Amino acid sequence: PHEGPKGIAKTSDASQAGNDMESFLKQMNEDSRGSSPAKSNRPRWGMYVLGGAGTIVAGVVIGVLPFITVAFRRHPLPYVPATPKQIEMVLKHCPRAKNPKAADAPRLVDLGSGDGRVTIAGARKGIRSKGYEINSVLVLYSWYSAWRQGVAGLASFHRKNLWKASLSEFDYIVLFGAKDATRFMEDLEDKVLAEETKTNAKLIACRFPLSTFEPIYAEVDPLGDKGLESVWVYDIDTEKTKRGIVVEESSVNE
């Protein structure tokens, strides 16, 4: 008779504990389903921000990397866009044909074409022009610029190491040199002398002259290295003949 109240008390405590456990499990289940907007939105927004930041960083790295790796090459020439005056000085020595798409029409190549402005200017003048550039970002931009200016039919761009590129199809070989790049200029001279080039082909150097070639024309900026609006024109056949290299007549375009 004395155990009745105690039994009732024990039953009540067990029931309360069961209710508490049920409430706890229900709350856990709701949290796992994301039923609480305040708690679920925070981690989702964090993931969006983190993903966006990662995408931006990756894009910057991919875009900048081609410019940085230049410093690790044998001849680390910097990317310096040509000025309108420099382009004018170069193209003054590049006559065009009446029909630029004719088989015997002159062709131009810009070695290290950068953003493509020299190649595009040559195409706008009516010269079939190519740009060789190692930086893939600049190659893509050059194609876009040529398309936008309506000369994609005469201007083309290629991601190519100039030391591995053939010069045999070109009448005008354009190069923008750099200060204290004597070794680069000497290596370029050796490449031009060793390769087959078209008859009467000209090498046109802007900003800085070649090392040992003698120009047939020179227009030097009065400000010297500070101005950089200078151009030198070299006759490749003449340089080969002076060195005892047999010059064979060649006029076939690829």
C-alpha positions as CSV (number, residue, x, y, z in Angstrom):
1,P,0.0,0.0,0.0
2,H,2.9,2.3,0.7
3,E,4.6,1.6,-2.7
4,G,1.8,3.1,-4.9
5,P,2.9,6.7,-4.9
6,K,6.4,5.8,-5.5
7,G,5.5,3.7,-8.6
8,I,3.5,6.6,-10.0
9,A,6.4,8.9,-9.5
10,K,8.8,6.5,-11.3
11,T,6.3,6.2,-14.2
12,S,6.0,10.0,-14.5
13,D,9.8,10.5,-14.6
14,A,10.2,7.8,-17.3
15,S,7.5,9.4,-19.4
16,Q,9.1,12.8,-19.1
17,A,12.4,11.5,-20.1
18,G,10.9,9.8,-23.1
19,N,9.2,13.1,-24.1
20,D,12.5,14.9,-23.8
21,M,14.3,12.3,-25.9
22,E,11.6,12.5,-28.5
23,S,11.8,16.3,-28.7
24,F,15.6,16.1,-29.0
25,L,15.5,13.6,-31.8
26,K,12.9,15.7,-33.6
27,Q,15.0,18.8,-33.3
28,M,18.0,16.9,-34.7
29,N,16.0,15.6,-37.6
30,E,14.8,19.2,-38.5
31,D,18.3,20.6,-38.3
32,S,19.7,17.9,-40.6
33,R,17.0,18.7,-43.1
34,G,17.9,22.4,-43.0
35,S,14.5,23.4,-41.7
36,S,16.1,26.4,-40.0
37,P,16.8,29.1,-42.6
38,A,19.1,31.1,-40.3
39,K,21.3,28.1,-39.8
40,S,21.3,26.7,-43.3
41,N,21.8,29.9,-45.2
42,R,25.1,30.8,-43.5
43,P,27.0,27.8,-44.7
44,R,25.5,27.9,-48.2
45,W,26.4,31.5,-48.7
46,G,29.9,30.7,-47.4
47,M,30.3,28.0,-50.0
48,Y,29.1,30.4,-52.8
49,V,31.6,33.1,-51.7
50,L,34.4,30.6,-51.4
51,G,33.7,29.1,-54.8
52,G,33.5,32.5,-56.4
53,A,36.8,33.7,-54.8
54,G,38.5,30.5,-55.9
55,T,37.3,31.0,-59.5
56,I,38.5,34.5,-59.6
57,V,41.9,33.6,-58.2
58,A,42.3,30.7,-60.7
59,G,41.4,33.1,-63.6
60,V,43.9,35.7,-62.5
61,V,46.6,33.0,-62.1
62,I,45.9,31.6,-65.6
63,G,45.9,35.0,-67.2
64,V,49.0,36.3,-65.5
65,L,51.1,33.1,-65.6
66,P,52.1,33.5,-69.3
67,F,53.5,36.9,-68.6
68,I,55.5,35.7,-65.6
69,T,57.1,32.7,-67.3
70,V,58.7,34.9,-69.8
71,A,61.3,35.8,-67.2
72,F,62.5,32.2,-67.1
73,R,63.2,31.9,-70.8
74,R,66.6,32.1,-72.4
75,H,65.7,35.4,-74.0
76,P,63.3,37.1,-71.6
77,L,62.0,39.9,-73.8
78,P,59.3,41.9,-72.1
79,Y,55.9,42.7,-73.6
80,V,55.9,46.3,-74.6
81,P,53.1,47.4,-77.0
82,A,54.2,49.2,-80.2
83,T,53.3,52.9,-80.5
84,P,51.4,54.2,-83.5
85,K,54.6,56.0,-84.6
86,Q,56.7,52.9,-84.5
87,I,54.1,50.9,-86.5
88,E,54.0,53.7,-89.1
89,M,57.8,53.6,-89.3
90,V,57.9,49.9,-89.8
91,L,55.1,49.6,-92.4
92,K,56.6,52.5,-94.4
93,H,59.1,49.9,-95.7
94,C,56.5,47.2,-96.5
95,P,54.9,47.9,-99.9
96,R,51.7,46.0,-100.5
97,A,50.4,44.3,-103.6
98,K,47.3,45.2,-105.5
99,N,45.9,41.8,-104.7
100,P,47.1,40.8,-101.2
101,K,45.7,37.2,-101.6
102,A,47.7,36.6,-104.8
103,A,50.2,33.8,-104.7
104,D,53.1,36.2,-105.2
105,A,51.8,38.9,-102.9
106,P,54.3,40.0,-100.2
107,R,53.9,38.5,-96.7
108,L,54.8,39.9,-93.3
109,V,55.6,38.3,-90.0
110,D,56.0,39.9,-86.6
111,L,58.3,37.9,-84.3
112,G,56.9,38.3,-80.8
113,S,53.6,39.9,-82.0
114,G,52.3,40.7,-78.5
115,D,48.7,42.0,-78.8
116,G,48.8,41.8,-82.6
117,R,48.7,45.5,-83.4
118,V,51.6,45.4,-85.9
119,T,50.2,42.3,-87.7
120,I,46.8,43.9,-87.8
121,A,48.1,47.2,-89.1
122,G,49.9,45.3,-91.9
123,A,46.7,43.5,-92.8
124,R,44.8,46.8,-92.8
125,K,47.4,48.1,-95.2
126,G,46.7,45.1,-97.5
127,I,49.5,42.8,-96.6
128,R,48.9,39.2,-95.6
129,S,50.5,39.1,-92.2
130,K,51.3,36.6,-89.4
131,G,52.1,37.1,-85.8
132,Y,54.2,34.6,-83.8
133,E,53.8,34.9,-80.1
134,I,54.6,32.5,-77.2
135,N,52.0,34.0,-74.8
136,S,48.7,32.2,-75.4
137,V,46.6,35.0,-73.8
138,L,48.0,37.6,-76.2
139,V,47.4,35.2,-79.2
140,L,43.8,34.8,-78.3
141,Y,43.4,38.6,-77.8
142,S,45.1,39.2,-81.1
143,W,42.6,36.9,-82.9
144,Y,39.8,38.8,-81.3
145,S,41.2,42.2,-82.3
146,A,41.7,41.1,-85.9
147,W,38.1,39.8,-86.1
148,R,36.8,43.0,-84.5
149,Q,38.7,45.2,-87.0
150,G,37.6,43.1,-89.9
151,V,41.0,41.8,-91.1
152,A,40.8,38.2,-89.9
153,G,41.1,37.1,-93.5
154,L,44.5,38.7,-93.9
155,A,45.9,38.5,-90.3
156,S,46.6,35.3,-88.5
157,F,48.3,34.5,-85.1
158,H,50.0,31.5,-83.9
159,R,51.4,30.4,-80.5
160,K,54.9,29.6,-81.6
161,N,58.4,29.9,-80.4
162,L,60.2,32.1,-82.9
163,W,63.3,30.0,-82.7
164,K,61.3,27.1,-84.1
165,A,59.4,29.1,-86.7
166,S,60.3,29.0,-90.4
167,L,60.9,32.4,-92.0
168,S,61.0,31.1,-95.6
169,E,57.6,32.4,-96.7
170,F,58.0,36.1,-95.7
171,D,59.2,39.2,-97.5
172,Y,59.1,41.4,-94.4
173,I,60.4,40.0,-91.0
174,V,59.6,42.5,-88.2
175,L,61.2,42.5,-84.9
176,F,60.9,44.8,-81.8
177,G,64.2,44.6,-79.9
178,A,65.0,45.4,-76.3
179,K,67.8,47.2,-74.6
180,D,70.8,45.0,-73.5
181,A,69.5,42.1,-75.6
182,T,72.8,41.6,-77.5
183,R,72.7,37.9,-77.2
184,F,69.2,37.7,-78.5
185,M,70.1,39.9,-81.5
186,E,73.1,37.7,-82.3
187,D,71.1,34.5,-82.1
188,L,68.5,36.0,-84.4
189,E,71.1,36.9,-86.9
190,D,72.4,33.4,-86.9
191,K,68.9,32.0,-87.4
192,V,68.2,34.3,-90.4
193,L,71.6,33.4,-92.0
194,A,71.1,29.7,-91.5
195,E,67.6,29.6,-92.9
196,E,66.3,29.7,-96.4
197,T,64.6,33.1,-96.9
198,K,62.8,34.7,-99.9
199,T,64.7,36.6,-102.4
200,N,65.0,40.3,-101.5
201,A,63.5,39.6,-98.0
202,K,64.0,42.4,-95.5
203,L,64.4,42.3,-91.8
204,I,63.0,45.4,-90.1
205,A,64.1,46.1,-86.5
206,C,62.4,48.6,-84.4
207,R,63.6,50.4,-81.2
208,F,67.0,48.7,-81.2
209,P,69.3,47.6,-84.1
210,L,70.8,44.2,-84.7
211,S,74.3,43.4,-83.6
212,T,76.4,42.9,-86.7
213,F,74.1,43.4,-89.7
214,E,74.6,46.6,-91.6
215,P,71.3,48.4,-92.3
216,I,70.4,49.7,-95.8
217,Y,68.2,52.3,-94.1
218,A,68.2,53.7,-90.6
219,E,66.0,56.3,-88.9
220,V,67.1,56.9,-85.4
221,D,65.2,58.7,-82.7
222,P,67.1,61.9,-81.6
223,L,66.3,60.9,-78.0
224,G,68.0,57.6,-78.4
225,D,67.0,54.9,-75.9
226,K,64.6,57.3,-74.2
227,G,62.6,57.8,-77.4
228,L,62.7,54.3,-79.0
229,E,61.0,55.5,-82.2
230,S,63.8,54.2,-84.4
231,V,63.9,51.7,-87.2
232,W,66.6,49.8,-89.1
233,V,66.1,47.9,-92.4
234,Y,68.4,45.1,-93.4
235,D,68.7,43.2,-96.7
236,I,69.0,39.5,-95.8
237,D,70.5,38.5,-99.2
238,T,73.3,41.2,-98.8
239,E,74.2,39.9,-95.3
240,K,74.4,36.3,-96.6
241,T,76.5,37.2,-99.6
242,K,79.0,39.1,-97.4
243,R,79.4,35.9,-95.3
244,G,79.9,33.7,-98.4
245,I,76.5,32.1,-98.1
246,V,75.0,31.1,-101.4
247,V,71.7,32.9,-102.0
248,E,69.3,30.8,-104.0
249,E,66.4,32.6,-105.7
250,S,63.1,31.8,-103.9
251,S,59.8,33.4,-104.3
252,V,57.3,30.7,-103.5
253,N,54.7,31.4,-100.8
254,E,53.4,28.5,-98.7
